[in-house]
Amino acid sequence: MDGQAEIGHFARLPARWRWSEAAFWILALSCAFLFPSRYLIMTDIVRLALFALSLDLILGYAGIVSLGHAAFFGVGAYGAGLLALHGLVTEPVVALVAAGLAAAMLGFLTSFLVIRGVDLTRLMVTLGIALLLEALAERFSDITGGTDGLQGIEMQPILGLFAFDMFGKTGFFYCLAVLFLLFLLARRIVHSPFGLSLRAIRNNPLRAAAIGIPVNRRLIAVYTLAAFYAGIAGALFTQTTALASLDVFSFERSADLMLVLVIGGTGYLYGGLIGAVVFRMLQEVFSSITPQYWQFWIGLVLVVIVLAGRERLHRWALWAPGLISRRVAGRNATMAASGGKRR
């Protein structure tokens, strides 16, 4: 194997599917049958996972920090809601794509502002865009419904076959199917030469430009793609809840997204998915124990993750069950030995 072929071989290794990935998606699908009374929260987790995946594309692979990613989520949410409310596009899948394209257009137009700065500048620019859109949505309340949001949204059956139900079963399978398809697309992209060039830009933009990578064009492309994904997540929110309000543009939504990636990690796609599950589960548990102070406990968990390190916690999680099993086995052996002596 010559040098070029060897490099290509090792570059393709991360793109191969592993058994753990297949197990992850099988487990996600089996949750529909294991927890039939929890469709609503599982749907919320899937939507959040897709939203986190969109941010991971720019943060984990291109190094673009954003505190206003909710801008694209909100455009997708209102886009799907307005299309359904006025009967412009009644088929949910077509409306989903249309709302995602509207968010992608916004991402393309604003990307020229984002790529000009560094981390702090990008934080302020992205946050400002989200706040501006929230103010515009409140200003044109005759279109957006203002603080009351869009009222009277009725979603048609998916592909004319699967009607949305009040228990959220259809919505869960719908969101999970969309997440899986978009995940496959994202996985293909990040393991392509385009994705490798994004990693080079994240690590050292000057060096990437020196070897001929068009840095600005790559950043614009991935930022537009991430906006499309976020718009799809927002559209799923409106289609599965029949609601779109000013909350979709809120800073808290973007901040929660950052917390999800802090928990799950960035730069390997599954971080946003796992982080979404953990974040929502922590929120559910802590809010049931202390409804007024659940944010304090989530903050404490985040502090522990930051101080201890995610890799160290992972090693502890793998080491603790082995230690317990060894102690139990040792105790059983001791009891068996002492019992044999008594006999």
C-alpha positions in Angstrom: 0.0 0.0 0.0 1.6 3.3 -1.1 1.6 6.4 1.0 -1.4 8.1 -0.7 -3.6 4.9 -0.5 -2.6 4.5 3.1 -3.6 8.1 4.0 -6.9 7.5 2.2 -7.5 4.3 4.1 -6.9 5.9 7.5 -9.1 8.9 6.5 -12.0 6.6 5.7 -11.8 4.6 9.0 -13.8 7.1 11.1 -16.6 7.0 8.5 -17.3 3.3 9.0 -20.3 2.4 11.1 -19.7 0.8 14.5 -21.9 -1.5 16.4 -22.3 1.2 19.2 -23.8 3.6 16.6 -26.4 1.0 15.5 -27.1 0.2 19.1 -27.7 3.9 19.8 -30.4 4.2 17.1 -32.0 0.8 18.0 -32.3 2.0 21.6 -33.8 5.3 20.4 -36.4 3.5 18.4 -37.1 1.0 21.2 -37.9 3.9 23.6 -41.2 4.2 21.7 -42.2 0.8 22.9 -40.5 0.9 26.3 -42.1 4.2 27.4 -45.4 4.5 25.6 -46.7 7.1 28.0 -43.7 9.5 27.5 -44.1 10.3 23.8 -44.3 14.1 24.5 -41.0 14.4 26.4 -39.3 12.0 24.0 -40.4 14.2 21.1 -39.0 17.2 22.9 -35.7 15.4 23.3 -35.5 14.5 19.6 -36.2 18.1 18.6 -33.6 19.4 21.0 -31.1 16.8 19.7 -31.6 18.0 16.1 -31.2 21.6 17.3 -28.0 20.7 19.1 -26.7 18.8 16.1 -27.1 22.0 14.0 -25.0 24.0 16.5 -22.4 21.2 16.7 -21.8 21.5 12.9 -20.5 25.0 13.3 -19.1 24.9 16.8 -17.5 21.4 16.9 -16.3 21.3 13.3 -15.8 24.9 12.2 -15.1 26.6 15.5 -17.9 29.2 15.1 -19.3 30.1 18.5 -22.9 31.3 18.5 -25.2 32.6 21.2 -28.1 33.4 18.8 -28.7 30.1 17.1 -32.4 30.4 18.2 -32.8 32.9 15.3 -32.9 30.1 12.8 -35.0 27.9 15.1 -37.5 30.7 15.3 -37.6 31.4 11.6 -38.3 27.7 11.0 -41.0 27.6 13.7 -42.8 30.7 12.4 -42.3 29.6 8.8 -44.0 26.3 9.3 -46.7 27.9 11.4 -47.6 30.6 8.9 -47.6 28.1 6.0 -50.0 25.9 7.9 -52.1 28.7 9.3 -52.8 30.3 6.0 -53.1 27.1 4.0 -50.1 27.9 1.7 -48.5 24.5 2.2 -50.6 22.0 3.9 -48.3 18.9 3.6 -46.1 18.8 6.7 -43.0 17.4 5.0 -43.1 20.0 2.2 -43.7 22.7 4.8 -40.8 21.4 6.8 -38.4 21.7 3.9 -39.7 25.1 3.0 -39.2 26.4 6.6 -35.7 24.9 6.7 -34.9 26.7 3.4 -36.1 30.0 4.8 -33.8 29.6 7.8 -31.0 28.6 5.5 -31.5 31.8 3.5 -31.2 33.8 6.7 -28.1 31.9 7.6 -26.5 32.6 4.3 -27.3 36.3 4.5 -26.0 36.7 8.0 -22.9 34.4 7.5 -21.0 37.3 5.9 -21.3 39.2 9.2 -20.3 36.2 11.3 -17.2 35.1 9.4 -15.6 38.5 9.7 -15.0 38.4 13.4 -13.4 36.1 16.0 -15.1 34.4 19.0 -16.2 37.4 21.0 -17.4 39.3 17.9 -19.3 36.3 16.7 -21.0 35.8 20.0 -22.2 39.4 19.9 -23.2 39.3 16.3 -25.2 36.1 16.6 -26.9 37.2 19.8 -27.8 40.5 18.2 -29.4 38.8 15.2 -31.6 36.7 17.4 -32.6 39.7 19.6 -33.3 41.7 16.4 -35.6 39.0 15.0 -37.4 38.6 18.3 -38.0 42.4 18.3 -39.3 42.3 14.7 -41.6 39.4 15.6 -43.0 41.4 18.4 -43.3 44.6 16.3 -45.2 42.9 13.5 -47.7 41.2 15.8 -50.4 41.3 13.1 -48.4 38.6 11.3 -46.7 36.7 14.2 -49.5 37.0 16.8 -47.2 39.0 19.1 -46.9 37.7 22.7 -49.9 35.4 22.1 -48.2 33.6 19.2 -49.9 32.0 16.3 -53.3 30.8 17.1 -55.4 28.1 15.4 -52.7 26.1 13.7 -54.0 22.8 12.4 -51.5 20.3 10.9 -52.6 18.0 8.2 -51.6 14.3 8.2 -48.0 13.5 7.2 -47.9 12.5 3.6 -51.7 12.4 3.8 -51.5 9.1 5.8 -50.3 9.7 9.4 -52.4 12.2 11.4 -51.0 13.9 14.5 -52.5 12.6 17.7 -52.8 14.2 21.2 -50.5 11.6 22.8 -47.6 12.6 20.5 -46.9 9.1 19.1 -47.0 10.2 15.4 -45.0 13.3 16.3 -42.3 11.2 17.9 -41.8 8.8 15.0 -41.9 11.8 12.6 -39.3 13.7 14.5 -37.1 10.6 15.0 -37.2 9.8 11.2 -36.3 13.4 10.3 -33.4 13.4 12.9 -32.1 10.1 11.6 -32.1 11.2 7.9 -30.5 14.6 8.7 -27.9 12.8 10.9 -27.0 10.5 8.0 -26.5 13.6 5.9 -24.4 15.3 8.5 -22.3 12.2 9.1 -21.6 11.9 5.4 -20.6 15.6 5.2 -18.3 15.7 8.2 -16.4 12.6 7.0 -16.0 14.0 3.5 -13.1 16.2 2.3 -15.4 19.1 3.0 -15.6 18.1 6.6 -11.9 17.5 6.9 -11.3 21.0 5.6 -13.6 22.3 8.3 -11.5 20.6 10.9 -8.4 22.2 9.4 -10.0 25.6 9.6 -11.1 25.1 13.2 -7.5 24.1 14.2 -5.7 26.8 12.3 -7.5 29.1 9.8 -4.2 30.7 8.6 -2.6 27.4 7.9 -5.7 26.2 6.1 -5.7 29.3 3.9 -2.0 28.8 3.2 -2.6 25.2 1.8 -5.4 26.4 -0.5 -8.6 25.9 1.5 -11.2 28.6 0.7 -11.8 29.4 4.4 -14.6 32.0 4.0 -16.5 29.9 1.5 -16.3 26.8 3.7 -17.5 28.8 6.7 -20.4 30.3 4.8 -21.4 26.9 3.5 -21.4 25.1 6.9 -23.1 28.1 8.6 -25.9 28.0 6.0 -26.2 24.2 6.5 -26.4 24.6 10.3 -29.1 27.2 9.8 -31.1 24.8 7.7 -30.9 22.1 10.4 -32.0 24.6 13.1 -34.9 25.7 10.9 -36.0 22.1 10.5 -35.9 21.7 14.3 -38.0 24.8 14.7 -40.5 23.6 12.1 -40.8 20.3 13.9 -41.5 22.2 17.1 -44.4 24.1 15.5 -45.8 21.0 13.7 -45.8 18.8 16.7 -47.0 21.4 19.2 -49.3 23.5 16.9 -47.7 26.5 18.6 -45.2 29.3 17.6 -44.6 32.2 20.0 -41.9 34.7 20.7 -40.2 32.2 23.0 -38.7 30.5 19.9 -36.3 33.4 19.5 -35.4 33.7 23.2 -31.8 33.8 24.5 -32.6 31.0 27.0 -33.2 28.6 24.1 -29.7 29.4 22.7 -28.2 29.2 26.1 -29.8 25.8 26.8 -28.3 24.6 23.5 -24.8 25.5 24.7 -25.4 23.6 27.9 -26.4 20.6 25.9 -23.1 20.6 24.0 -21.2 21.2 27.2 -22.7 18.1 28.7 -22.5 15.9 25.5 -19.3 17.3 23.9 -18.6 18.8 20.5 -17.0 17.6 17.3 -18.5 14.1 17.1 -22.2 14.6 16.2 -23.4 12.2 19.0 -22.4 14.8 21.6 -25.5 16.9 20.8 -27.8 13.8 20.8 -26.5 12.4 24.1 -26.4 15.9 25.7 -30.0 16.5 24.8 -31.1 13.3 26.5 -29.0 14.0 29.6 -30.1 17.6 29.8 -33.8 16.9 29.5 -33.6 14.0 32.0 -31.8 16.1 34.5 -34.3 18.9 34.0 -37.2 16.4 34.5 -35.7 14.9 37.6 -34.6 18.1 39.3 -37.8 19.9 38.5 -39.8 17.1 40.1 -37.7 17.2 43.2 -37.2 21.0 43.6 -39.4 22.8 41.1 -38.1 26.2 42.0 -34.4 25.4 42.1 -33.9 22.9 39.3 -31.6 25.3 37.5 -29.3 25.4 40.5 -28.8 21.6 40.3 -28.2 21.6 36.6 -25.7 24.4 37.1 -23.9 22.3 39.8 -23.7 19.3 37.4 -22.2 21.6 34.7 -19.6 22.9 37.2 -18.7 19.3 38.1 -18.3 18.4 34.4 -16.1 21.4 33.8 -13.9 20.9 36.9 -13.6 17.1 36.6 -13.5 16.9 32.8 -15.7 14.8 30.6 -13.0 12.2 29.9 -12.3 11.7 33.6 -16.0 11.2 34.4 -16.2 8.7 31.5 -13.3 6.7 33.0 -14.9 6.8 36.4 -18.2 5.6 34.9 -16.3 2.7 33.4 -14.2 2.0 36.4 -16.9 2.1 39.1 -19.0 -0.9 37.9 -15.8 -3.0 37.6 -14.7 -2.1 41.1 -18.1 -2.9 42.5 -18.3 -6.3 40.7 -14.7 -7.1 41.9 -15.6 -6.3 45.5 -18.8 -8.3 45.4 -17.0 -11.3 43.8 -14.3 -11.0 46.5 -16.9 -10.9 49.3 -18.7 -13.9 47.9 -15.4 -15.9 47.6 -14.6 -15.0 51.2 -18.0 -16.1 52.4 -17.7 -19.3 50.5 -14.3 -20.0 51.9 -15.4 -19.3 55.5 -18.4 -21.5 55.0 -16.2 -24.3 53.7 -14.0 -24.1 56.8 -16.9 -24.3 59.1 -18.1 -27.4 57.4 
